[in-house]
Amino acid sequence: MMILCSGFRLKDQSSHSDYAKEINLRAMLQEITVLQTKLDATDDEDEQQALEEDVTGKVLWLSWCGILSEVKQRLPEVVEYIQRDGDSMTPEGRDRFRQGLREIGDIIKKTPHVHLDDDLAHLRRIMLDAGAGVSKHALWLVAQAAEQNKWSSTPILKEDYPAIPPRFMEHADTNYRANSEH
């Protein structure tokens, strides 16, 4: 099953841009299962953290896509219902209906803006990274290979590094350094 999922841009994260892409649910669930299996099998705490972020990010991204997909499917149905039933209402009924919609709008407008604390910002970041296809585990593997290459008498060839799509290499270096400082 495929769902269309839209991304969004955070004001403070220019690396994430607006986009839409189809998500293959079966493939995503298989990826999560593979990552969870790797997580269960590893003893290294740093590798566990990278795998936990990948699993959590993919689950959050999948949840976001599901919610967004549901809203996008239901909204046209609601609008069509309002238009259809609005035409058949009495003038007094239409006025009550409009007033109800205004009240709903007022409630939504009054909803306070959530200021992200560090925990929520971290979860949003790993969700967006998962949506962009950035794997913390793959970044960790590259960093491990680079570290081993740095200290090894037999250098690892660049071709032997774990494969990461080239478009993530620029993001990989800055993101890994930012995470390893914590």
C-alpha positions in Angstrom: 0.0 0.0 0.0 1.3 3.4 -0.9 0.4 6.7 0.8 1.4 10.2 -0.2 3.2 12.1 2.5 4.1 15.7 2.5 7.1 17.1 4.2 7.4 20.6 5.7 10.1 23.1 6.4 11.0 24.2 9.9 12.2 27.8 10.2 15.4 26.7 11.9 16.2 23.8 9.6 16.8 24.8 6.1 18.0 21.3 5.2 14.4 20.1 5.2 12.4 21.5 2.4 8.7 21.2 1.3 8.1 18.0 -0.7 5.7 15.2 -1.2 6.5 11.6 -1.9 4.8 8.2 -1.8 5.6 6.0 1.1 5.5 2.2 0.5 4.1 1.0 3.8 5.1 -2.6 3.5 8.7 -1.6 2.6 8.9 0.9 5.5 7.6 -1.7 8.0 10.2 -4.2 6.7 12.9 -1.6 7.2 11.8 -1.0 10.7 11.8 -4.7 11.4 15.3 -5.1 10.0 16.5 -2.1 12.1 14.9 -3.5 15.2 16.6 -6.9 14.7 20.0 -5.1 14.3 19.2 -3.1 17.5 18.4 -6.2 19.4 21.6 -7.9 18.3 24.1 -5.1 19.1 25.9 -4.4 22.3 27.6 -1.1 21.4 25.8 1.8 23.1 26.5 4.3 20.3 25.3 1.9 17.6 22.2 1.2 19.7 21.4 4.9 20.0 21.8 5.4 16.2 19.5 2.4 15.6 17.0 3.6 18.1 16.8 7.0 16.4 16.3 5.3 13.0 13.5 3.1 14.3 11.8 5.9 16.2 12.2 8.3 13.3 10.7 5.9 10.9 7.8 5.1 13.2 7.1 8.8 13.8 7.4 9.5 10.1 5.0 6.7 9.2 2.5 8.0 11.9 2.8 11.5 10.5 2.2 10.3 7.0 -0.8 8.2 8.1 -2.4 11.2 9.9 -1.8 13.5 7.0 -3.1 11.0 4.5 -6.3 10.6 6.6 -6.9 14.3 6.9 -6.3 14.9 3.2 -8.8 12.1 2.4 -11.5 13.3 4.8 -11.3 17.0 4.2 -12.9 16.9 0.7 -15.7 14.7 2.1 -16.4 17.2 4.9 -16.5 20.1 2.4 -18.8 18.2 0.1 -21.1 17.3 3.0 -21.2 21.0 4.1 -22.0 22.1 0.6 -24.6 19.5 0.0 -26.4 19.9 3.3 -26.0 23.6 3.3 -28.1 24.0 0.1 -31.0 22.0 1.6 -31.1 23.8 5.0 -33.5 26.5 6.0 -32.0 30.0 6.3 -32.1 29.6 10.1 -30.4 26.2 9.9 -27.7 27.7 7.6 -27.1 30.5 10.1 -26.7 28.0 13.0 -24.4 25.9 10.9 -22.2 28.9 10.0 -22.1 29.9 13.6 -21.0 26.4 14.5 -18.2 26.5 11.9 -17.1 29.9 13.2 -16.9 28.5 16.8 -14.8 25.6 15.5 -12.6 28.1 13.7 -12.3 30.2 16.9 -11.3 27.1 18.9 -8.6 26.2 16.4 -7.3 29.8 16.3 -7.0 29.9 20.1 -5.0 26.7 20.2 -1.7 27.7 21.8 1.5 27.3 19.7 3.6 24.5 21.1 7.1 25.7 22.0 9.4 22.7 21.4 11.5 21.7 24.3 14.7 19.8 23.6 12.9 16.4 23.7 10.2 17.4 21.2 12.7 19.1 19.0 14.9 16.0 19.0 11.9 13.8 18.1 10.9 16.2 15.3 14.4 16.2 14.0 14.7 12.4 13.9 11.3 12.2 12.3 12.3 14.6 9.5 15.6 12.8 9.0 13.7 9.6 8.5 11.4 11.3 6.1 14.4 12.6 4.2 16.0 9.1 4.1 18.8 10.0 6.5 19.9 6.9 8.5 21.8 7.6 11.7 23.0 4.0 11.7 24.5 4.4 8.3 26.1 7.7 9.4 27.5 5.9 12.5 28.9 3.1 10.3 30.7 5.6 8.1 32.1 7.4 11.2 33.3 4.1 12.6 35.0 3.2 9.3 36.6 6.6 9.2 37.8 6.3 12.7 39.2 2.8 12.1 40.9 4.0 8.9 42.5 6.9 10.9 44.1 4.6 13.5 44.6 1.4 11.4 47.9 0.5 9.8 45.9 -0.9 6.9 43.7 1.9 5.6 40.2 1.1 4.6 39.5 2.1 1.0 36.7 4.5 0.4 34.9 1.8 -1.7 34.8 -0.4 1.5 32.8 2.2 3.5 29.2 1.5 4.1 27.1 2.8 1.2 25.3 6.1 1.9 23.6 8.0 -0.9 25.9 10.9 -2.0 23.2 13.6 -1.3 23.4 12.7 2.4 27.2 12.9 2.8 27.2 16.7 3.3 24.4 16.3 5.9 26.1 13.3 7.4 29.3 15.0 8.4 27.6 18.0 10.1 24.9 16.0 11.7 27.2 13.3 13.1 29.5 16.0 14.6 26.5 17.8 16.2 25.2 14.5 17.7 28.6 13.3 19.0 29.1 16.5 21.0 26.1 15.7 23.2 
